[in-house]
């Protein structure tokens, strides 16, 4: 269902990316010499202490932030200015208060000038897939946090983007809803060939969802290590949680993150 | 899809609320969500229970009841004031040429109705035209200020400075420039109503969630689409608040314009009645002026209710008045 990116080459490429924010008196380095290549169809999760520039990294890929130095490419094209081939999900659902769930999803189509009938069908399909059926007309304030985030996810997927960027999308949800959303996201990713980059604070989420986990250090953000996740492609939440490989990786990550935080 | 029974229950509860089911609406509209529904929703949804379970859109009947309920208190106060006026005037504690009885005012109003109606229409025309122009100019200025840093720096201080000049003091100058016709009154109404529209418009347009703007950028939408679909609707609640202030100020502008030099309009009649010590006519005139302000204000309120039924301020108004 997704317009597949070229089979060869990277979906996202970053080399030597450094970002400095200069305010009147001080200069902060948000990202320091970050290089990362992501293959099409990968699910890369990024963990790191607060303020390590994880969100900035996503915004660089989206073309919303221009790096101070370094090269960024998306689908083998250099990133200059905001990119359209992506879907973006924030921690806040960021829905339009005055629109119902379905109309919020269709915002994507309206803003892009997509074909109405096609977008409408795709929206129905996504609503069904994420279990929002029956809530098409509900305004955001009438929806629970989990359902709001489902709407945001549908909106990000409406145009079948080859790359999905998610910035702590489930950070504000309770544990139960979060697990459920994790399972749903995993299924959606499996069923499409979308490349996903997900930033999270949760080690469990990072391991359950990722094919690769990238660990970043506190400011200035650097990539400390990258872990491949040796779990089956088709994952079940309960099974993964009791899998010894999950435990081992989670322990490694926790240790690494603990030392990363302690050094700063 | 993975779905547990809790979640299904939550959805049913929310669907009930969203559908405006009258049985669900009665406890919810009073601002206290049903404990069961709230519990389910907060468990599933991870929303703090204080935020979850907002009252749903109430039915028309409930709205009317809430509206009537909100009216009786001010109506009672008005009735008391009216009775006190009647009593004081009828007993002639104050001489009649200073405070006429309601009856005398009524006689004046009905006796000179055709004249008064003509003058009312003149003032109404000036006010409405002034308000509409102020709204259009104010919104355009607000957009310019919100979108352009240069215009922000160039215009905003001038708008603020211009607000400090007492507009009423400009009225004589306007009459000198534009004569005794309707123009100076309309201009004065525009000048006086302009400021709240600009301030509220700028505040509204700047209140857009930056993440929504980032999102719009990745959707490849141009500035016009982003304005039409996101920034403008988002600014409406602020803007409507500004327009409500502006419409009452427009009446002031029109009347003051008429004070300075006019041959028609309620301001002119007021000066005339004042010169003749015709307090009954003065009172009748005042009532008509207030009526213009009230009617226009209510019209803006209705426009607001139609334009932003989704906004928290409108949802809250129902639950507050029924408590």
HADDOCK unambig.tbl for C-alpha pairs under 7 A between the chains (distance, minus, plus):
assign (segid A and resid 64 and name CA) (segid B and resid 214 and name CA) 6.87 0.50 0.50
assign (segid A and resid 82 and name CA) (segid B and resid 217 and name CA) 5.83 0.50 0.50
assign (segid A and resid 82 and name CA) (segid B and resid 218 and name CA) 5.37 0.50 0.50
assign (segid A and resid 83 and name CA) (segid B and resid 218 and name CA) 5.33 0.50 0.50
assign (segid A and resid 84 and name CA) (segid B and resid 218 and name CA) 4.95 0.50 0.50
assign (segid A and resid 84 and name CA) (segid B and resid 219 and name CA) 5.64 0.50 0.50
assign (segid A and resid 84 and name CA) (segid B and resid 220 and name CA) 5.72 0.50 0.50
assign (segid A and resid 88 and name CA) (segid B and resid 215 and name CA) 6.87 0.50 0.50
assign (segid A and resid 94 and name CA) (segid B and resid 211 and name CA) 6.80 0.50 0.50
assign (segid A and resid 94 and name CA) (segid B and resid 212 and name CA) 6.11 0.50 0.50
assign (segid A and resid 97 and name CA) (segid B and resid 310 and name CA) 6.85 0.50 0.50
assign (segid A and resid 98 and name CA) (segid B and resid 310 and name CA) 5.33 0.50 0.50
assign (segid A and resid 108 and name CA) (segid B and resid 219 and name CA) 6.44 0.50 0.50
assign (segid A and resid 111 and name CA) (segid B and resid 219 and name CA) 6.04 0.50 0.50
assign (segid A and resid 111 and name CA) (segid B and resid 220 and name CA) 6.97 0.50 0.50
assign (segid A and resid 111 and name CA) (segid B and resid 221 and name CA) 5.10 0.50 0.50
assign (segid A and resid 111 and name CA) (segid B and resid 225 and name CA) 6.63 0.50 0.50
assign (segid A and resid 112 and name CA) (segid B and resid 219 and name CA) 5.85 0.50 0.50
assign (segid A and resid 112 and name CA) (segid B and resid 220 and name CA) 6.07 0.50 0.50
assign (segid A and resid 112 and name CA) (segid B and resid 221 and name CA) 6.03 0.50 0.50
assign (segid A and resid 134 and name CA) (segid B and resid 15 and name CA) 6.87 0.50 0.50
assign (segid A and resid 135 and name CA) (segid B and resid 15 and name CA) 6.76 0.50 0.50
assign (segid A and resid 138 and name CA) (segid B and resid 18 and name CA) 5.99 0.50 0.50
assign (segid A and resid 142 and name CA) (segid B and resid 18 and name CA) 6.51 0.50 0.50
assign (segid A and resid 142 and name CA) (segid B and resid 54 and name CA) 6.93 0.50 0.50
assign (segid A and resid 144 and name CA) (segid B and resid 41 and name CA) 6.78 0.50 0.50
assign (segid A and resid 144 and name CA) (segid B and resid 45 and name CA) 4.75 0.50 0.50
assign (segid A and resid 144 and name CA) (segid B and resid 47 and name CA) 6.50 0.50 0.50
assign (segid A and resid 145 and name CA) (segid B and resid 45 and name CA) 5.24 0.50 0.50
assign (segid A and resid 145 and name CA) (segid B and resid 46 and name CA) 6.27 0.50 0.50
assign (segid A and resid 145 and name CA) (segid B and resid 47 and name CA) 5.95 0.50 0.50
assign (segid A and resid 146 and name CA) (segid B and resid 45 and name CA) 5.15 0.50 0.50
assign (segid A and resid 173 and name CA) (segid B and resid 46 and name CA) 5.21 0.50 0.50
assign (segid A and resid 174 and name CA) (segid B and resid 46 and name CA) 4.47 0.50 0.50
assign (segid A and resid 177 and name CA) (segid B and resid 44 and name CA) 6.14 0.50 0.50
assign (segid A and resid 177 and name CA) (segid B and resid 45 and name CA) 6.48 0.50 0.50
assign (segid A and resid 177 and name CA) (segid B and resid 46 and name CA) 6.99 0.50 0.50
assign (segid A and resid 180 and name CA) (segid B and resid 2 and name CA) 6.96 0.50 0.50
assign (segid A and resid 184 and name CA) (segid B and resid 1 and name CA) 6.77 0.50 0.50
assign (segid A and resid 184 and name CA) (segid B and resid 2 and name CA) 6.98 0.50 0.50
